[in-house]
């Protein structure tokens, strides 16, 4: 049992990193978003993964050179698609607001990211665990819906324009925002799917002498290569379009740069530790660990929001958020139990 629970404990740690990295986005000014994002993405998707990978995977670049071309291409391409999903997330916020975008995107991301490996690896799943996996995913979808409604009610209570939620469009534009958020959630799940499609790279890393849990680092280097290409490319286009290169010369940018680096470290700390949990769990790793990490990170992010006062005076919405948190915990327990049922 201890051996089976270790991956879950690792994923719980990953959820702490995932739920807190977004704090850094509150400190972008006076840098332009695109300038801040280039620093953040470079740390999160290139520097930190490479340093960690080189430390724990002997001959990292040799392992990647030996990897099957189909895994290299699939991993990087799916990472690239995740990058598009992230950009669409930002676009959707402008249509339907943060709370609704976050709820739709996170819900679809967690469910699709688990279901695709579930169907691809169905024959290797222990039959007794299937009902618990599916029940956990259903409960997680319900929980994300509850937390999203809580966030919307909080936003509405905070609004000062007669009850209308600021920054949310109406009619056709609102429906467009819902579509964009939905596509964003589906594409965002490709990060997990991309990782799940690099199993051979992990095996090569283990043959080279890496510990089983550390083989995840070689896999992430490949997936994040495509993710970085998309992210830095988009940021560079904005730098040129907005003529914001001068943002790097603005006085007082050191605080923003520090937070870009901290957020980058936390972001990949989440993926790096998550990947270790998946590697230890084996065939069912992605379909169980991915939704658990995202669900628990939602709890962590809301706990941080409580600490910094975002739920202060929000009695009704706060109770609804606590209900959603309770459902997430139940879903996590079910899926953790499913991981113990092995043939």
N, C-alpha and C positions, 0 to 999 in steps of 0.2 A: 504493500500500500504506500509506503514512504517513497518508493521509487516512482510510483504512478502519480503521486501528488507533487513531486518536485517540479515537473513542467508547469503545473497550475500555479504554484507559488512564484515561479519565474515570470509567468505571464501577468500575475498580479503586480509584480514589481514594474513590469513594462507599462501597465496601465497607469501607474503613478507618473511615470515620465510623460506618457501620452496625454494625460489629463492636465499637465502643468506647463508644457512647452509653449502653449498659446499665450501665456502671460507676457512673453517678450514682445508680442505684437502691440501691446499697449504703449510701447516706448519706441516707436519708429521715428517720431519727429526729433530733429528737423530734417532727417533724411527723407527723400522721396521714397514711396513704397518700393519702386523697382530697384533703387539703389540698395535699400535695406535687404530686399529679397535676394539679390545676387550674393551678398555676404552670407546670409542665412543658408541659402541653398548650397553654396560652396562648402561651408562647414559641415552641413547635415548630410549631403549626398556624395561628397568627394573626400574631403580631408579626414573627417572622423572615421568613416567606414574603412578607408585605406589604412590609416594608422592602426586601428583595432584589428583589421584583417591581417596586416603584416605581422602583428605581434603574436597572433594565435594560430595562423595557418602557415606552416612551413612552405616556402616556395609558392606563395600566393599566385604570382603571375604565371608561373609554370603550370599550376593547376588550371587556371583559366585558359591558358594556351592549349591544354589537352582536352578541354571540354567540348562536347558535341556541338556542332554549329547550330543545330536546331534549338538547343537549350539557350545558347548565347543570344540568338536572334529573338526567340520567343520571350525570354526573360527581359531583355532590353526593350523590346517593342511593347510589352505589357506595362513596363515601367513608364514608357513614353505616354501610353494611354492614361495612366494614372495622373500624369502631369496635366493632361488636357482636362481631366475631371476636376483637378484642383482649381484651375483657372475658371471653369464654369461655375464652381462654387462661389467664387468672388462675384461673378456676374449675377448669379441668382440672388445674392444678398441685396443687390440694388433693386430687385423687383419685389421680393417678398419678405425681406428682413432676415436678421441673423437667426432668430430662434426657429422659424419654420424651415429655413434652408438647412440648418444644422440637423434638425430632426429628420427631415426627408433624406438628406444625403447620408447621414450616419446610419439610419435604419436600413436603407438599401445597400449601402457599402458593406455592413456587417453580414447581412443575410445573403446577398449575392456572392460575397467573398467566401462564405462557408458552403453554399449550395453547389457552386460549380465543382469544387473538389469532391463534394459529397457524391454527385452523380458520376464524375469521372472515376472515382475509386470505390464505387458502391460495392463491388464484389469482394473487396478486401476489408469491409467494415463488419465487425461482429454484429450479427443480427439483433442480439439483445440490446445493443446500444442505440439502434436506429430510432425507436420511439422517444428516447430521452433527448437525443440530438434535435429531432424535429420539434418536440415540445419546448425545448430550450429556445430554439429560434423563434417560434411563435410567441412565446412570452417576451422575448427580447423586443420583437416588433411592437407588441402592445406597450411595453415599458417606454420605448422611445417615443411612441405616440403620446403617452401620458406626460412625459417630461417636456415634449414639444408644446403641448397645450398649456402646461404650466408656464413655460417661457413666454408664450404669446399673451397669456393673461397678465403676467408680470409687466410685459412691455406696454400693454394697454393701460394698466393701472398707473404706470409711470408717465404716460403721454400727457401732454398739457394742451392738446388742441381739441378738446371736447370729446375725447374718447377714441379718436382715430389714431391708429398706430402710425407713428411717423416713419417715413421711408418705405412704406409699402404701397405699391401701385394697386389699381383696381381693374376690373373687367378683363379685357383681352390680355393686357400687359401682365396681370396677376396670373392668368392661366399660362402665359409664356414662361413666367418665372417658375411655376410648378414643374413644367416640362424640363426646363434647364436644370433645376435642382435634382430631378429624378435621373436625368442622364448623368449628372455629376456624380451621384451616388453609385450608379452602376460602373462608371469608368474608374471611380476611386477604389473600387474593390479589386481592380486589376493589379494593385500592388501585392495583395495576398495571393492572387492567382499566379502572378509572375513568379513569386517565390516558390509556389507549389510546383512550378514547371522547371525547376532547376535542381531536381533531386540528384541527377548524375554528377553535377558539379560538387555537391556536398559529399558524395561518395568518393570522388577523386581527392577532395581535401582530406578526408579521413585516411585514405590510402597513403597520402603524403605525410601523415603523422599528426593531424589535427585531432583534438578531442571531439567526440561526436557532437556535443552541444556547440562547439566553435565552428563546425562546418558551415553553419548559417552565415558566417561573415563572408565567406567566399561567394555564396549565393547572392547576398545583398549587393556586393560590389558590381555584379553583372546587372541586376535589376535596376539599381539606382543610376547606372550609366545612362540608360534611356530616360529615366525620370529627370536627371540633371539636364540633359540635352534640351528637353521640353521647357523646363523651368527657366534656365538661364537664357535660352533663346527668346522666350517671351519677355523676360525682363529687359534684355538688350534692345528689343524692338521698342519697348516703352521708353527706354532711356533716350533712344534716337528720336522717337516721335515727340516726346515731351521736352526734349533738350534739357534733360535733368542730370547730365553728368556733373554739372556744377554743384549738385547736392553734396558730393563728397568733400567739397571745400567749405561748406557751411560751418561757421563757428559753433562749437558746442555739440559736435556729433559723436563724441566718444561714448556717451551713455547709450545712444542708439546702437552703436557698433558693438558695445559689450553685450547688449541684450540680443542682438542678432546672432552673436556667437553662442551665448548661453542657450537661446531657443534652439539653435542648430544642434548643440550637444545633447539637449534633452530629447529632441525629436528622434535622432538616431539611437540614442540610448534606449528609447522605447522599441524601435524596430530590432535593434541588435539583441536585446534580452528576449523579446518576443520570439525571434528566430531560434534562439537557443531552446526555448520551451517547445517549439514545434519540432525541432530536430530530435529532441529526446522522446517526444510522444510518438513519432513514427508516422504511419500511413494516415491516421485520423487527425494529425496535428493541426493542420490549417483549419479544417472544418470545425474544430472545437476551440482552439486558441484564439483565432481571429475574432469571432463574435464576443468571446469572454473579454478580450483586451479592450475592445471598443465599448462594450457595455460598462465595464468597471471604470474606464477612463471618463465616461459620462458622469459617474458618481464622483470621481475625483475632481473634475472640472467644476461641478456644482458645489462641492465642498469648498473649493477655493473661492468660488463666487460668494458663498455665505461668509467666509472669513473677511473678504474685502468689502462686504456690505451691499452686494448687489441684490440680496433678497430681504434687506431690512424693511420692516413694515409691510411685507407682502404675505399676510396671514394665509389667505385662501390659496394663492398660487404656490406658496411654500409647502403647504400640506400636500398639495397635488404632486409636487416634485418629490416629496418624501415617499409618497405612494409608488411613484414610478421607480424610485431607487430600490424600494423593497422588492418590486417585481424583477428588477435586474438581478438582485441577489439570488432570488429563487431560480431564475433562468441559469445563472452561473453555477449554482449547486447542481442542477440537473445535468448540465453539460460536463461538469467536472466528474460527476458520477458515471456518465456515459464513457468517459475516458478510462475508467477502471474495468470496464467490461470487455475483456479480450479473450479471444479463443485460445 
